[in-house]
Amino acid sequence: MRLDKLLAHCGYGTRKDVKALLKRKQVTVQGEVETSAKRQVDPMDVLVNGEKVELPPTEVHLMLHKPEGYSCSHNPSESPLIYDLIPEIWQQAEPKSAGRLDRYTSGLLILSTDGQLLHRLVHPNKKVGKRYRVVFEGTLAKDAVAQVEKGLPLPDDDRPCLPATLTLSDPDDSGRGRATLLIHEGRFHQVRRMFEALGAKVVKLHRDRIGSLELPEDLPEGHCRELTEDEIHAMTEDE
């Protein structure tokens, strides 16, 4: 591989940045300073400032604490994007998100290069639970809990939702309603549409659990980290 391509691929900046790095004689190949960007190299022979270059991983499994205001799209016109929050070393593996959270929803989002894992998390037949904390305005139907448990029909959908679990909490300090909703599918804007069908409007939405995996309290908003094997298992095990 060409030296400049290798270093750019490993997160040392653009080709222009890499050439500047070489010009400053910060790169060695087989123990000798190298200034030619075109040289063909073995990554194992390359050091930058005395340290081995770290090749980008080809397999990545991440959890992201998504903030409000970020889009799950790849379209730059919809910036800011969740991919802006992912370190370059992981971006290069091109992980995909397991479903989406809309721009105004925060919380736990999973990204992976494993297509089978993504399928397992999003396909309704797999019945992986997703838990949401909801703040809403308006008055819910008196039988809202029962409707949700039975399988709530949506006005603009020919299929009722899969049975879900709605738990109501005390209102917040502003008098707005609060609830927890556990669903096992992921239709377009599903939680917002369910509350609308029940007579209320969602004003704040946060996902804090997928399967048995809860969003860690020590993962700050806007940050991501790699999943452990135990955490991957927690998302896909039967609840």
C-alpha positions in Angstrom: 0.0 0.0 0.0 1.2 3.5 -0.7 2.5 5.3 2.4 0.2 8.3 2.1 -2.9 6.2 1.5 -2.0 4.0 4.5 -1.6 7.0 6.9 -4.7 8.7 5.6 -6.6 5.5 6.1 -5.3 5.2 9.7 -6.6 8.6 10.7 -3.6 10.8 10.2 -5.6 13.3 8.1 -5.9 14.1 4.5 -3.3 13.3 1.9 -2.1 16.9 2.3 -1.8 16.4 6.0 0.1 13.2 5.5 2.6 14.9 3.1 3.2 17.6 5.7 3.9 14.8 8.3 6.4 13.2 6.0 8.0 16.6 5.3 8.6 17.1 9.0 10.4 13.7 9.0 8.0 12.2 11.6 7.6 8.9 9.7 10.0 6.0 9.6 9.9 2.8 7.5 12.0 -0.1 8.6 13.8 2.3 11.0 14.7 4.9 8.4 13.1 8.3 7.9 10.8 8.3 4.9 9.6 11.4 3.0 8.2 9.8 -0.1 4.4 9.6 -0.1 4.4 7.2 -3.0 6.5 4.5 -1.4 4.9 1.0 -1.2 5.0 -0.2 2.4 4.0 -2.9 4.8 2.0 -1.4 7.6 4.0 -3.3 10.2 7.1 -1.5 9.1 5.7 2.0 9.6 6.2 4.2 12.7 4.8 7.7 13.3 6.6 9.6 16.0 8.1 6.3 17.1 4.8 4.5 17.4 3.3 1.8 15.2 0.3 2.9 13.1 -3.0 1.4 14.3 -4.9 -0.1 11.4 -8.7 0.6 11.4 -10.7 -2.3 12.6 -12.8 -4.2 10.0 -15.4 -5.3 12.5 -17.0 -2.8 14.9 -19.8 -2.9 17.4 -20.6 0.4 19.1 -23.1 1.9 21.5 -23.8 5.6 21.1 -25.6 8.0 23.5 -27.4 10.0 20.9 -28.2 13.6 21.7 -31.3 15.4 20.5 -30.8 17.3 17.2 -28.7 14.7 15.4 -29.9 12.8 12.3 -29.3 9.1 11.7 -29.0 9.8 8.0 -25.8 9.7 5.9 -27.0 12.8 3.9 -24.7 15.8 4.7 -27.6 18.1 4.0 -29.3 16.8 7.2 -26.3 17.6 9.4 -25.5 17.3 12.2 -25.3 13.5 11.8 -24.7 10.8 14.4 -21.6 9.7 12.3 -20.0 13.1 13.2 -19.8 11.8 16.8 -18.0 8.6 15.9 -14.1 8.6 16.0 -12.5 8.4 12.6 -10.9 5.1 13.4 -14.3 3.5 13.7 -16.0 5.5 10.9 -13.7 3.9 8.4 -15.2 0.4 9.1 -18.6 2.0 8.0 -20.8 0.6 10.8 -24.6 0.8 10.2 -27.2 1.7 12.8 -29.6 -0.8 14.1 -32.7 1.1 13.1 -33.0 4.8 13.7 -33.9 7.4 16.3 -35.5 10.5 14.8 -33.7 13.8 15.1 -35.5 14.8 18.3 -35.1 11.5 20.1 -32.1 10.8 22.4 -30.7 7.7 23.9 -29.2 4.3 23.1 -28.3 3.6 19.5 -26.3 0.6 18.3 -24.0 0.6 15.3 -22.3 -2.4 13.9 -20.6 -3.9 10.8 -22.4 -7.2 11.5 -25.4 -7.5 9.3 -26.8 -10.5 11.2 -26.7 -8.6 14.5 -28.4 -5.6 12.9 -31.1 -7.9 11.5 -31.6 -9.6 14.9 -32.1 -6.2 16.6 -34.5 -4.7 14.2 -36.7 -7.5 12.8 -40.1 -7.6 14.5 -40.1 -11.5 14.4 -37.1 -11.4 16.7 -39.1 -9.4 19.3 -36.1 -7.6 20.8 -37.5 -5.1 23.2 -36.8 -1.4 23.1 -37.7 0.8 26.1 -38.5 4.5 25.9 -38.9 7.2 28.5 -41.7 9.5 27.3 -42.8 13.0 28.4 -46.1 14.0 26.8 -48.8 16.6 26.8 -52.5 16.0 26.7 -54.7 13.3 28.3 -54.3 9.7 27.4 -57.3 7.5 26.8 -58.6 5.9 30.0 -57.9 2.4 28.6 -54.5 3.4 27.1 -52.6 0.7 29.0 -55.0 -2.0 27.9 -55.0 -0.8 24.3 -51.3 -0.9 24.1 -51.1 -4.4 25.7 -53.6 -5.7 23.2 -51.9 -4.2 20.1 -52.7 -0.6 19.4 -54.3 0.2 16.0 -52.8 3.3 14.2 -55.0 5.4 12.0 -52.6 5.5 9.1 -51.5 1.9 9.3 -53.4 -1.3 8.2 -51.7 -3.4 10.8 -52.0 -2.9 14.6 -48.9 -2.5 16.6 -47.5 -5.6 18.3 -48.5 -6.0 21.9 -46.4 -3.6 24.1 -46.2 -2.5 27.7 -47.1 1.0 28.8 -46.4 2.1 32.4 -47.6 5.5 33.6 -45.7 7.6 36.1 -46.4 10.8 38.1 -46.4 14.0 36.1 -43.2 16.1 36.0 -42.8 19.5 37.7 -44.5 21.2 34.7 -47.5 19.0 34.9 -46.7 17.0 31.8 -47.4 13.3 31.7 -44.6 10.8 32.0 -44.6 7.1 30.9 -42.4 4.2 30.0 -43.1 2.3 26.8 -41.6 -1.1 25.9 -42.1 -2.1 22.2 -40.8 -5.0 20.2 -40.7 -3.5 16.7 -39.6 -0.3 15.1 -42.0 1.4 12.7 -41.5 4.9 11.4 -42.0 7.3 14.4 -43.9 4.6 16.1 -43.8 5.9 19.7 -45.0 9.3 18.7 -47.7 7.9 16.5 -48.9 5.6 19.3 -49.2 8.4 21.8 -51.0 10.5 19.2 -53.5 7.6 18.7 -54.0 7.6 22.4 -54.8 11.3 22.5 -51.5 12.8 23.6 -48.4 14.5 22.0 -44.9 13.4 22.8 -42.7 16.3 23.7 -39.6 14.4 24.9 -38.5 10.9 23.9 -35.5 9.0 25.2 -34.5 5.3 24.6 -32.7 3.8 27.5 -32.7 0.0 26.8 -32.4 -2.5 24.0 -33.1 -6.1 25.0 -31.6 -6.4 28.4 -28.8 -3.8 27.7 -29.4 -0.5 29.4 -27.7 2.8 28.4 -24.8 3.1 30.9 -25.0 6.1 33.2 -21.3 6.8 32.7 -21.6 7.1 28.9 -22.0 10.9 28.3 -24.4 12.2 25.8 -22.7 12.5 22.4 -20.1 9.8 23.2 -19.8 6.2 22.0 -17.8 3.2 22.9 -17.3 -0.4 21.8 -19.7 -3.1 23.0 -18.4 -6.0 25.0 -19.4 -9.6 24.1 -21.6 -9.7 27.2 -23.4 -6.5 26.1 -24.0 -7.9 22.7 -25.5 -11.0 24.3 -27.7 -8.9 26.6 -29.3 -7.2 23.6 -30.2 -10.4 21.8 -31.1 -12.8 24.7 -34.7 -13.5 25.5 -36.2 -11.1 28.0 
